[in-house]
């Protein structure tokens, strides 16, 4: 989702591989300083059980979009697919679709 709240430079970064610094860790995800006007959010749906993020960690990922409701950039780790999408893939494989 693009937003008029973002600068043209920030809008051009959507889809780019970037690096951010973890500034908060919660059960529902991590918050990152991306050096932009808003923070980034990696939702828990993109975090595996074996991932253990700590404040100060440097994380690479894709700037997927800007979520206007959350007022945050959505930041997805490379090669990571959300739990929801993984379950959908499993269902399709099981059903033969």
Backbone as XML, in Angstrom:
<?xml version="1.0"?>
<chain id="A" units="angstrom">
  <residue number="1" name="UNK">
    <atom name="N" x="0.844" y="-1.164" z="0.000"/>
    <atom name="CA" x="0.000" y="0.000" z="0.000"/>
    <atom name="C" x="0.899" y="1.240" z="0.000"/>
  </residue>
  <residue number="2" name="UNK">
    <atom name="N" x="0.729" y="2.098" z="-0.971"/>
    <atom name="CA" x="1.495" y="3.340" z="-1.026"/>
    <atom name="C" x="0.754" y="4.399" z="-0.216"/>
  </residue>
  <residue number="3" name="UNK">
    <atom name="N" x="1.485" y="5.362" z="0.223"/>
    <atom name="CA" x="0.878" y="6.380" z="1.066"/>
    <atom name="C" x="1.364" y="7.756" z="0.667"/>
  </residue>
  <residue number="4" name="UNK">
    <atom name="N" x="0.456" y="8.708" z="0.743"/>
    <atom name="CA" x="0.852" y="10.093" z="0.510"/>
    <atom name="C" x="1.670" y="10.614" z="1.681"/>
  </residue>
  <residue number="5" name="UNK">
    <atom name="N" x="1.698" y="9.856" z="2.795"/>
    <atom name="CA" x="2.472" y="10.248" z="3.968"/>
    <atom name="C" x="3.971" y="10.051" z="3.747"/>
  </residue>
  <residue number="6" name="UNK">
    <atom name="N" x="4.333" y="9.268" z="2.745"/>
    <atom name="CA" x="5.736" y="8.930" z="2.504"/>
    <atom name="C" x="6.341" y="9.843" z="1.454"/>
  </residue>
  <residue number="7" name="UNK">
    <atom name="N" x="7.637" y="10.071" z="1.587"/>
    <atom name="CA" x="8.337" y="10.847" z="0.562"/>
    <atom name="C" x="8.473" y="9.993" z="-0.698"/>
  </residue>
  <residue number="8" name="UNK">
    <atom name="N" x="8.755" y="10.638" z="-1.804"/>
    <atom name="CA" x="8.957" y="9.916" z="-3.064"/>
    <atom name="C" x="10.125" y="8.943" z="-2.930"/>
  </residue>
  <residue number="9" name="UNK">
    <atom name="N" x="11.186" y="9.350" z="-2.229"/>
    <atom name="CA" x="12.336" y="8.460" z="-2.023"/>
    <atom name="C" x="11.931" y="7.216" z="-1.247"/>
  </residue>
  <residue number="10" name="UNK">
    <atom name="N" x="11.114" y="7.380" z="-0.208"/>
    <atom name="CA" x="10.669" y="6.222" z="0.574"/>
    <atom name="C" x="9.772" y="5.314" z="-0.261"/>
  </residue>
  <residue number="11" name="UNK">
    <atom name="N" x="8.912" y="5.895" z="-1.070"/>
    <atom name="CA" x="8.039" y="5.083" z="-1.918"/>
    <atom name="C" x="8.851" y="4.262" z="-2.914"/>
  </residue>
  <residue number="12" name="UNK">
    <atom name="N" x="9.952" y="4.840" z="-3.414"/>
    <atom name="CA" x="10.807" y="4.107" z="-4.358"/>
    <atom name="C" x="11.530" y="2.942" z="-3.687"/>
  </residue>
  <residue number="13" name="UNK">
    <atom name="N" x="11.705" y="2.994" z="-2.378"/>
    <atom name="CA" x="12.399" y="1.928" z="-1.652"/>
    <atom name="C" x="11.535" y="0.682" z="-1.440"/>
  </residue>
  <residue number="14" name="UNK">
    <atom name="N" x="10.215" y="0.814" z="-1.603"/>
    <atom name="CA" x="9.333" y="-0.336" z="-1.425"/>
    <atom name="C" x="9.784" y="-1.446" z="-2.382"/>
  </residue>
  <residue number="15" name="UNK">
    <atom name="N" x="9.968" y="-2.646" z="-1.837"/>
    <atom name="CA" x="10.442" y="-3.791" z="-2.615"/>
    <atom name="C" x="11.944" y="-3.982" z="-2.555"/>
  </residue>
  <residue number="16" name="UNK">
    <atom name="N" x="12.657" y="-3.018" z="-1.976"/>
    <atom name="CA" x="14.120" y="-3.086" z="-1.911"/>
    <atom name="C" x="14.596" y="-3.941" z="-0.747"/>
  </residue>
  <residue number="17" name="UNK">
    <atom name="N" x="15.764" y="-4.546" z="-0.943"/>
    <atom name="CA" x="16.457" y="-5.243" z="0.130"/>
    <atom name="C" x="17.182" y="-4.186" z="0.947"/>
  </residue>
  <residue number="18" name="UNK">
    <atom name="N" x="16.951" y="-4.185" z="2.260"/>
    <atom name="CA" x="17.514" y="-3.159" z="3.143"/>
    <atom name="C" x="18.063" y="-3.805" z="4.405"/>
  </residue>
  <residue number="19" name="UNK">
    <atom name="N" x="18.660" y="-2.980" z="5.232"/>
    <atom name="CA" x="19.116" y="-3.430" z="6.542"/>
    <atom name="C" x="18.542" y="-2.496" z="7.594"/>
  </residue>
  <residue number="20" name="UNK">
    <atom name="N" x="18.137" y="-3.083" z="8.714"/>
    <atom name="CA" x="17.620" y="-2.293" z="9.821"/>
    <atom name="C" x="18.184" y="-2.794" z="11.131"/>
  </residue>
  <residue number="21" name="UNK">
    <atom name="N" x="18.007" y="-1.985" z="12.164"/>
    <atom name="CA" x="18.473" y="-2.359" z="13.498"/>
    <atom name="C" x="17.269" y="-2.617" z="14.395"/>
  </residue>
  <residue number="22" name="UNK">
    <atom name="N" x="17.271" y="-3.761" z="15.061"/>
    <atom name="CA" x="16.183" y="-4.112" z="15.968"/>
    <atom name="C" x="16.188" y="-3.137" z="17.145"/>
  </residue>
  <residue number="23" name="UNK">
    <atom name="N" x="15.038" y="-2.485" z="17.370"/>
    <atom name="CA" x="14.945" y="-1.549" z="18.501"/>
    <atom name="C" x="13.957" y="-2.029" z="19.560"/>
  </residue>
  <residue number="24" name="UNK">
    <atom name="N" x="13.153" y="-3.049" z="19.241"/>
    <atom name="CA" x="12.229" y="-3.624" z="20.224"/>
    <atom name="C" x="11.830" y="-5.024" z="19.767"/>
  </residue>
  <residue number="25" name="UNK">
    <atom name="N" x="11.663" y="-5.909" z="20.731"/>
    <atom name="CA" x="11.259" y="-7.291" z="20.455"/>
    <atom name="C" x="10.005" y="-7.580" z="21.277"/>
  </residue>
  <residue number="26" name="UNK">
    <atom name="N" x="8.976" y="-8.058" z="20.595"/>
    <atom name="CA" x="7.708" y="-8.394" z="21.241"/>
    <atom name="C" x="7.280" y="-9.786" z="20.807"/>
  </residue>
  <residue number="27" name="UNK">
    <atom name="N" x="6.312" y="-10.345" z="21.506"/>
    <atom name="CA" x="5.763" y="-11.649" z="21.129"/>
    <atom name="C" x="5.151" y="-11.580" z="19.720"/>
  </residue>
  <residue number="28" name="UNK">
    <atom name="N" x="4.622" y="-10.418" z="19.356"/>
    <atom name="CA" x="3.930" y="-10.253" z="18.075"/>
    <atom name="C" x="4.833" y="-9.767" z="16.944"/>
  </residue>
  <residue number="29" name="UNK">
    <atom name="N" x="6.131" y="-9.592" z="17.206"/>
    <atom name="CA" x="7.038" y="-9.186" z="16.132"/>
    <atom name="C" x="8.197" y="-8.358" z="16.639"/>
  </residue>
  <residue number="30" name="UNK">
    <atom name="N" x="8.962" y="-7.827" z="15.701"/>
    <atom name="CA" x="10.086" y="-6.964" z="16.053"/>
    <atom name="C" x="9.919" y="-5.615" z="15.358"/>
  </residue>
  <residue number="31" name="UNK">
    <atom name="N" x="10.415" y="-4.575" z="16.015"/>
    <atom name="CA" x="10.392" y="-3.217" z="15.475"/>
    <atom name="C" x="11.821" y="-2.859" z="15.101"/>
  </residue>
  <residue number="32" name="UNK">
    <atom name="N" x="11.974" y="-2.251" z="13.921"/>
    <atom name="CA" x="13.301" y="-1.925" z="13.414"/>
    <atom name="C" x="13.431" y="-0.456" z="13.062"/>
  </residue>
  <residue number="33" name="UNK">
    <atom name="N" x="14.607" y="0.074" z="13.314"/>
    <atom name="CA" x="14.967" y="1.397" z="12.820"/>
    <atom name="C" x="15.543" y="1.179" z="11.430"/>
  </residue>
  <residue number="34" name="UNK">
    <atom name="N" x="14.877" y="1.722" z="10.425"/>
    <atom name="CA" x="15.306" y="1.566" z="9.039"/>
    <atom name="C" x="15.976" y="2.827" z="8.509"/>
  </residue>
  <residue number="35" name="UNK">
    <atom name="N" x="16.067" y="3.843" z="9.344"/>
    <atom name="CA" x="16.619" y="5.114" z="8.899"/>
    <atom name="C" x="15.641" y="5.892" z="8.030"/>
  </residue>
  <residue number="36" name="UNK">
    <atom name="N" x="14.362" y="5.574" z="8.153"/>
    <atom name="CA" x="13.317" y="6.237" z="7.372"/>
    <atom name="C" x="12.417" y="7.032" z="8.318"/>
  </residue>
  <residue number="37" name="UNK">
    <atom name="N" x="11.366" y="7.622" z="7.770"/>
    <atom name="CA" x="10.478" y="8.460" z="8.579"/>
    <atom name="C" x="9.632" y="7.652" z="9.559"/>
  </residue>
  <residue number="38" name="UNK">
    <atom name="N" x="9.462" y="6.359" z="9.313"/>
    <atom name="CA" x="8.692" y="5.468" z="10.190"/>
    <atom name="C" x="9.531" y="4.229" z="10.470"/>
  </residue>
  <residue number="39" name="UNK">
    <atom name="N" x="9.189" y="3.543" z="11.540"/>
    <atom name="CA" x="9.891" y="2.303" z="11.870"/>
    <atom name="C" x="9.375" y="1.169" z="10.998"/>
  </residue>
  <residue number="40" name="UNK">
    <atom name="N" x="10.101" y="0.068" z="11.024"/>
    <atom name="CA" x="9.691" y="-1.134" z="10.317"/>
    <atom name="C" x="9.153" y="-2.162" z="11.297"/>
  </residue>
  <residue number="41" name="UNK">
    <atom name="N" x="8.278" y="-3.017" z="10.816"/>
    <atom name="CA" x="7.709" y="-4.099" z="11.612"/>
    <atom name="C" x="7.914" y="-5.408" z="10.876"/>
  </residue>
  <residue number="42" name="UNK">
    <atom name="N" x="8.507" y="-6.374" z="11.568"/>
    <atom name="CA" x="8.518" y="-7.748" z="11.078"/>
    <atom name="C" x="7.528" y="-8.493" z="11.951"/>
  </residue>
  <residue number="43" name="UNK">
    <atom name="N" x="6.406" y="-8.868" z="11.358"/>
    <atom name="CA" x="5.342" y="-9.549" z="12.077"/>
    <atom name="C" x="5.805" y="-10.935" z="12.508"/>
  </residue>
  <residue number="44" name="UNK">
    <atom name="N" x="5.257" y="-11.422" z="13.613"/>
    <atom name="CA" x="5.597" y="-12.755" z="14.114"/>
    <atom name="C" x="5.321" y="-13.838" z="13.079"/>
  </residue>
  <residue number="45" name="UNK">
    <atom name="N" x="4.428" y="-13.581" z="12.123"/>
    <atom name="CA" x="4.156" y="-14.557" z="11.064"/>
    <atom name="C" x="5.388" y="-14.845" z="10.216"/>
  </residue>
  <residue number="46" name="UNK">
    <atom name="N" x="6.362" y="-13.934" z="10.218"/>
    <atom name="CA" x="7.587" y="-14.111" z="9.449"/>
    <atom name="C" x="8.760" y="-14.573" z="10.307"/>
  </residue>
  <residue number="47" name="UNK">
    <atom name="N" x="8.510" y="-14.874" z="11.563"/>
    <atom name="CA" x="9.595" y="-15.244" z="12.468"/>
    <atom name="C" x="9.455" y="-16.716" z="12.834"/>
  </residue>
  <residue number="48" name="UNK">
    <atom name="N" x="10.511" y="-17.489" z="12.598"/>
    <atom name="CA" x="10.513" y="-18.905" z="12.943"/>
    <atom name="C" x="10.799" y="-19.090" z="14.424"/>
  </residue>
  <residue number="49" name="UNK">
    <atom name="N" x="10.411" y="-20.239" z="14.954"/>
    <atom name="CA" x="10.647" y="-20.537" z="16.368"/>
    <atom name="C" x="12.121" y="-20.437" z="16.738"/>
  </residue>
  <residue number="50" name="UNK">
    <atom name="N" x="13.008" y="-20.775" z="15.809"/>
    <atom name="CA" x="14.442" y="-20.752" z="16.088"/>
    <atom name="C" x="15.079" y="-19.374" z="15.995"/>
  </residue>
  <residue number="51" name="UNK">
    <atom name="N" x="14.326" y="-18.379" z="15.553"/>
    <atom name="CA" x="14.860" y="-17.017" z="15.448"/>
    <atom name="C" x="14.826" y="-16.345" z="16.820"/>
  </residue>
  <residue number="52" name="UNK">
    <atom name="N" x="15.946" y="-15.794" z="17.215"/>
    <atom name="CA" x="16.032" y="-15.125" z="18.521"/>
    <atom name="C" x="16.621" y="-13.738" z="18.316"/>
  </residue>
  <residue number="53" name="UNK">
    <atom name="N" x="15.760" y="-12.777" z="18.062"/>
    <atom name="CA" x="16.202" y="-11.405" z="17.836"/>
    <atom name="C" x="16.434" y="-10.699" z="19.164"/>
  </residue>
  <residue number="54" name="UNK">
    <atom name="N" x="17.430" y="-9.814" z="19.167"/>
    <atom name="CA" x="17.722" y="-9.002" z="20.340"/>
    <atom name="C" x="17.881" y="-7.554" z="19.896"/>
  </residue>
  <residue number="55" name="UNK">
    <atom name="N" x="17.580" y="-6.637" z="20.798"/>
    <atom name="CA" x="17.773" y="-5.216" z="20.514"/>
    <atom name="C" x="19.233" y="-5.005" z="20.119"/>
  </residue>
  <residue number="56" name="UNK">
    <atom name="N" x="19.436" y="-4.269" z="19.029"/>
    <atom name="CA" x="20.777" y="-4.000" z="18.519"/>
    <atom name="C" x="21.179" y="-4.891" z="17.360"/>
  </residue>
  <residue number="57" name="UNK">
    <atom name="N" x="20.470" y="-6.017" z="17.152"/>
    <atom name="CA" x="20.770" y="-6.895" z="16.015"/>
    <atom name="C" x="20.560" y="-6.144" z="14.710"/>
  </residue>
  <residue number="58" name="UNK">
    <atom name="N" x="21.413" y="-6.404" z="13.738"/>
    <atom name="CA" x="21.243" y="-5.880" z="12.384"/>
    <atom name="C" x="20.534" y="-6.959" z="11.573"/>
  </residue>
  <residue number="59" name="UNK">
    <atom name="N" x="19.495" y="-6.566" z="10.857"/>
    <atom name="CA" x="18.662" y="-7.512" z="10.121"/>
    <atom name="C" x="18.512" y="-7.031" z="8.686"/>
  </residue>
  <residue number="60" name="UNK">
    <atom name="N" x="18.699" y="-7.950" z="7.733"/>
    <atom name="CA" x="18.456" y="-7.640" z="6.323"/>
    <atom name="C" x="17.086" y="-8.178" z="5.940"/>
  </residue>
  <residue number="61" name="UNK">
    <atom name="N" x="16.413" y="-7.444" z="5.071"/>
    <atom name="CA" x="15.103" y="-7.892" z="4.634"/>
    <atom name="C" x="14.550" y="-6.981" z="3.554"/>
  </residue>
  <residue number="62" name="UNK">
    <atom name="N" x="13.350" y="-7.324" z="3.112"/>
    <atom name="CA" x="12.677" y="-6.559" z="2.063"/>
    <atom name="C" x="11.661" y="-5.605" z="2.673"/>
  </residue>
  <residue number="63" name="UNK">
    <atom name="N" x="11.650" y="-4.408" z="2.177"/>
    <atom name="CA" x="10.649" y="-3.422" z="2.552"/>
    <atom name="C" x="9.414" y="-3.733" z="1.703"/>
  </residue>
  <residue number="64" name="UNK">
    <atom name="N" x="8.500" y="-4.519" z="2.262"/>
    <atom name="CA" x="7.348" y="-5.011" z="1.499"/>
    <atom name="C" x="6.349" y="-3.919" z="1.148"/>
  </residue>
  <residue number="65" name="UNK">
    <atom name="N" x="5.995" y="-3.105" z="2.128"/>
    <atom name="CA" x="4.969" y="-2.085" z="1.900"/>
    <atom name="C" x="4.921" y="-1.153" z="3.103"/>
  </residue>
  <residue number="66" name="UNK">
    <atom name="N" x="4.062" y="-0.163" z="3.004"/>
    <atom name="CA" x="3.793" y="0.710" z="4.139"/>
    <atom name="C" x="2.363" y="0.452" z="4.576"/>
  </residue>
  <residue number="67" name="UNK">
    <atom name="N" x="2.185" y="0.091" z="5.831"/>
    <atom name="CA" x="0.856" y="-0.163" z="6.381"/>
    <atom name="C" x="0.355" y="1.124" z="7.036"/>
  </residue>
  <residue number="68" name="UNK">
    <atom name="N" x="-0.619" y="1.760" z="6.398"/>
    <atom name="CA" x="-1.131" y="3.038" z="6.906"/>
    <atom name="C" x="-1.812" y="2.891" z="8.259"/>
  </residue>
  <residue number="69" name="UNK">
    <atom name="N" x="-2.517" y="1.778" z="8.470"/>
    <atom name="CA" x="-3.204" y="1.584" z="9.753"/>
    <atom name="C" x="-2.207" y="1.457" z="10.900"/>
  </residue>
  <residue number="70" name="UNK">
    <atom name="N" x="-1.121" y="0.755" z="10.661"/>
    <atom name="CA" x="-0.104" y="0.570" z="11.703"/>
    <atom name="C" x="0.905" y="1.707" z="11.719"/>
  </residue>
  <residue number="71" name="UNK">
    <atom name="N" x="0.920" y="2.506" z="10.639"/>
    <atom name="CA" x="1.870" y="3.604" z="10.472"/>
    <atom name="C" x="3.315" y="3.093" z="10.552"/>
  </residue>
  <residue number="72" name="UNK">
    <atom name="N" x="3.531" y="1.937" z="9.910"/>
    <atom name="CA" x="4.848" y="1.293" z="9.913"/>
    <atom name="C" x="5.119" y="0.684" z="8.543"/>
  </residue>
  <residue number="73" name="UNK">
    <atom name="N" x="6.401" y="0.571" z="8.226"/>
    <atom name="CA" x="6.801" y="-0.201" z="7.064"/>
    <atom name="C" x="6.752" y="-1.678" z="7.442"/>
  </residue>
  <residue number="74" name="UNK">
    <atom name="N" x="6.335" y="-2.517" z="6.522"/>
    <atom name="CA" x="6.348" y="-3.961" z="6.754"/>
    <atom name="C" x="7.647" y="-4.495" z="6.166"/>
  </residue>
  <residue number="75" name="UNK">
    <atom name="N" x="8.411" y="-5.162" z="7.000"/>
    <atom name="CA" x="9.772" y="-5.594" z="6.691"/>
    <atom name="C" x="9.814" y="-7.116" z="6.769"/>
  </residue>
  <residue number="76" name="UNK">
    <atom name="N" x="10.151" y="-7.770" z="5.643"/>
    <atom name="CA" x="10.141" y="-9.231" z="5.559"/>
    <atom name="C" x="11.550" y="-9.762" z="5.373"/>
  </residue>
  <residue number="77" name="UNK">
    <atom name="N" x="11.965" y="-10.711" z="6.217"/>
    <atom name="CA" x="13.291" y="-11.308" z="6.038"/>
    <atom name="C" x="13.397" y="-11.992" z="4.674"/>
  </residue>
  <residue number="78" name="UNK">
    <atom name="N" x="14.606" y="-11.984" z="4.068"/>
    <atom name="CA" x="14.780" y="-12.655" z="2.776"/>
    <atom name="C" x="14.435" y="-14.135" z="2.888"/>
  </residue>
  <residue number="79" name="UNK">
    <atom name="N" x="13.892" y="-14.687" z="1.839"/>
    <atom name="CA" x="13.557" y="-16.116" z="1.745"/>
    <atom name="C" x="12.542" y="-16.547" z="2.798"/>
  </residue>
  <residue number="80" name="UNK">
    <atom name="N" x="11.852" y="-15.606" z="3.398"/>
    <atom name="CA" x="10.887" y="-15.957" z="4.436"/>
    <atom name="C" x="9.478" y="-15.779" z="3.894"/>
  </residue>
  <residue number="81" name="UNK">
    <atom name="N" x="8.652" y="-16.742" z="4.210"/>
    <atom name="CA" x="7.254" y="-16.733" z="3.808"/>
    <atom name="C" x="6.434" y="-16.773" z="5.092"/>
  </residue>
  <residue number="82" name="UNK">
    <atom name="N" x="5.344" y="-16.055" z="5.134"/>
    <atom name="CA" x="4.543" y="-16.010" z="6.361"/>
    <atom name="C" x="3.963" y="-17.383" z="6.691"/>
  </residue>
  <residue number="83" name="UNK">
    <atom name="N" x="3.663" y="-17.593" z="7.960"/>
    <atom name="CA" x="3.061" y="-18.842" z="8.409"/>
    <atom name="C" x="1.760" y="-19.088" z="7.655"/>
  </residue>
  <residue number="84" name="UNK">
    <atom name="N" x="0.982" y="-18.048" z="7.447"/>
    <atom name="CA" x="-0.282" y="-18.166" z="6.722"/>
    <atom name="C" x="-0.055" y="-18.722" z="5.320"/>
  </residue>
  <residue number="85" name="UNK">
    <atom name="N" x="0.947" y="-18.178" z="4.619"/>
    <atom name="CA" x="1.236" y="-18.655" z="3.269"/>
    <atom name="C" x="1.772" y="-20.083" z="3.296"/>
  </residue>
  <residue number="86" name="UNK">
    <atom name="N" x="2.597" y="-20.424" z="4.292"/>
    <atom name="CA" x="3.103" y="-21.800" z="4.407"/>
    <atom name="C" x="1.957" y="-22.785" z="4.606"/>
  </residue>
  <residue number="87" name="UNK">
    <atom name="N" x="0.985" y="-22.431" z="5.450"/>
    <atom name="CA" x="-0.164" y="-23.307" z="5.677"/>
    <atom name="C" x="-0.988" y="-23.469" z="4.406"/>
  </residue>
  <residue number="88" name="UNK">
    <atom name="N" x="-1.149" y="-22.383" z="3.664"/>
    <atom name="CA" x="-1.892" y="-22.449" z="2.400"/>
    <atom name="C" x="-1.181" y="-23.365" z="1.405"/>
  </residue>
  <residue number="89" name="UNK">
    <atom name="N" x="0.144" y="-23.266" z="1.318"/>
    <atom name="CA" x="0.916" y="-24.149" z="0.430"/>
    <atom name="C" x="0.738" y="-25.606" z="0.837"/>
  </residue>
  <residue number="90" name="UNK">
    <atom name="N" x="0.793" y="-25.884" z="2.136"/>
    <atom name="CA" x="0.612" y="-27.254" z="2.636"/>
    <atom name="C" x="-0.764" y="-27.783" z="2.267"/>
  </residue>
  <residue number="91" name="UNK">
    <atom name="N" x="-1.780" y="-26.937" z="2.419"/>
    <atom name="CA" x="-3.136" y="-27.347" z="2.075"/>
    <atom name="C" x="-3.245" y="-27.692" z="0.596"/>
  </residue>
  <residue number="92" name="UNK">
    <atom name="N" x="-2.642" y="-26.855" z="-0.262"/>
    <atom name="CA" x="-2.696" y="-27.112" z="-1.707"/>
    <atom name="C" x="-1.981" y="-28.413" z="-2.056"/>
  </residue>
  <residue number="93" name="UNK">
    <atom name="N" x="-0.835" y="-28.668" z="-1.428"/>
    <atom name="CA" x="-0.103" y="-29.914" z="-1.678"/>
    <atom name="C" x="-0.917" y="-31.120" z="-1.221"/>
  </residue>
  <residue number="94" name="UNK">
    <atom name="N" x="-1.518" y="-31.012" z="-0.058"/>
    <atom name="CA" x="-2.320" y="-32.100" z="0.497"/>
    <atom name="C" x="-3.526" y="-32.385" z="-0.395"/>
  </residue>
  <residue number="95" name="UNK">
    <atom name="N" x="-4.163" y="-31.327" z="-0.897"/>
    <atom name="CA" x="-5.359" y="-31.474" z="-1.722"/>
    <atom name="C" x="-5.039" y="-31.755" z="-3.187"/>
  </residue>
  <residue number="96" name="UNK">
    <atom name="N" x="-3.756" y="-31.675" z="-3.532"/>
    <atom name="CA" x="-3.355" y="-31.937" z="-4.911"/>
    <atom name="C" x="-3.660" y="-30.812" z="-5.874"/>
  </residue>
  <residue number="97" name="UNK">
    <atom name="N" x="-3.849" y="-29.579" z="-5.360"/>
    <atom name="CA" x="-4.140" y="-28.454" z="-6.255"/>
    <atom name="C" x="-2.897" y="-27.725" z="-6.652"/>
  </residue>
</chain>
